[in-house]
Amino acid sequence: MQEFLAPLADLGEKVTRLTSEIGTKAMADPEEVGAAAVDYLRVCGHLVFAYFWARMAQVALAKEGSGDPFYKAKLATARFYFAKLLPETAALIRSARAGAQPLLEMQEDWF
């Protein structure tokens, strides 16, 4: 289970830090919340998905000796999610931390 629990715990800690960072920045500038919102929510969505995939992996690992291909497929899909999709959170966190400045620099008449 460590292959699932370690990344899940790591992301949980990162979301906690990111939440605090955005909240602190928002006290000085409310635009910071809107600038980070989409990326932040996507990271939180990955946290929820990772939690549920870890739960499914736990069940699949318990049934691993049954020979049922359903559990093998479930475990393979969980591994796929953790290896190929969960790493997207690193870029999303960087983007959320970028702040409002890159967005607010754009002027309406440029479009």
C-alpha positions in Angstrom: 0.0 0.0 0.0 3.0 2.3 0.4 3.1 3.0 -3.3 -0.3 4.6 -2.9 -0.2 6.0 0.6 3.1 7.9 0.3 2.0 10.0 -2.7 -1.4 10.6 -1.2 0.1 11.8 2.1 2.6 14.0 0.3 -0.2 15.6 -1.8 -2.3 16.1 1.3 0.6 18.1 2.9 1.1 20.1 -0.3 -2.6 21.0 -0.4 -2.4 22.1 3.2 0.6 24.4 2.5 -1.0 25.7 -0.7 -4.2 26.5 1.1 -2.3 28.5 3.7 -0.3 30.3 1.0 -3.3 31.3 -1.0 -5.1 32.4 2.1 -2.2 34.5 3.3 -1.8 36.2 -0.2 -5.6 36.8 -0.3 -5.5 38.9 2.9 -3.3 41.4 1.0 -5.0 41.1 -2.4 -8.4 39.4 -2.9 -7.6 38.9 -6.6 -5.2 36.1 -5.5 -8.0 33.8 -4.8 -9.5 34.0 -8.2 -6.2 33.7 -9.9 -5.4 30.4 -8.1 -9.0 29.0 -8.1 -9.0 26.7 -11.1 -5.6 25.3 -10.4 -6.3 24.9 -6.7 -9.6 23.1 -7.4 -7.9 20.7 -9.9 -5.3 19.9 -7.3 -8.0 19.2 -4.7 -9.8 17.0 -7.3 -6.6 15.0 -7.7 -6.4 14.6 -3.9 -9.9 13.2 -3.8 -9.3 10.9 -6.8 -6.0 9.7 -5.2 -7.8 8.9 -2.0 -10.4 6.8 -3.7 -7.9 5.0 -5.9 -5.9 4.2 -2.8 -9.0 2.7 -1.2 -9.8 0.7 -4.4 -6.2 -0.5 -4.5 -6.4 -1.6 -0.8 -9.4 -3.8 -1.7 -7.8 -5.1 -4.9 -4.6 -6.0 -3.0 -6.6 -7.9 -0.4 -8.3 -9.9 -3.3 -5.0 -10.3 -5.2 -4.8 -14.0 -4.6 -8.3 -14.7 -5.9 -7.3 -14.7 -9.5 -10.2 -12.5 -10.4 -9.1 -10.3 -13.4 -11.3 -7.5 -12.1 -9.0 -6.9 -9.1 -5.9 -7.1 -11.3 -7.4 -4.5 -13.6 -8.4 -2.3 -10.7 -4.9 -2.4 -9.3 -3.3 -1.7 -12.7 -5.6 1.3 -13.2 -4.7 2.6 -9.7 -1.0 2.3 -10.6 -1.7 4.1 -13.9 -3.4 6.9 -12.1 -0.6 7.4 -9.5 2.1 7.1 -12.1 0.7 9.1 -15.1 -2.1 11.5 -13.8 -1.3 12.4 -10.2 2.1 14.0 -11.2 0.0 16.7 -12.9 -0.4 18.3 -9.5 3.2 19.6 -9.5 2.5 21.9 -12.5 -0.9 22.9 -11.1 0.6 23.9 -7.7 3.2 26.0 -9.5 0.5 27.6 -11.6 -1.6 28.3 -8.5 1.4 29.9 -6.8 2.1 32.2 -9.8 -0.4 34.6 -8.3 -2.6 37.3 -9.9 0.1 39.5 -11.4 0.5 37.6 -14.7 -3.3 37.8 -15.2 -3.7 41.4 -14.1 -0.8 42.7 -16.4 -3.0 42.0 -19.4 -5.0 45.0 -20.6 -8.4 44.6 -22.0 -7.6 46.5 -25.3 -4.9 44.0 -26.1 -7.6 41.5 -27.1 
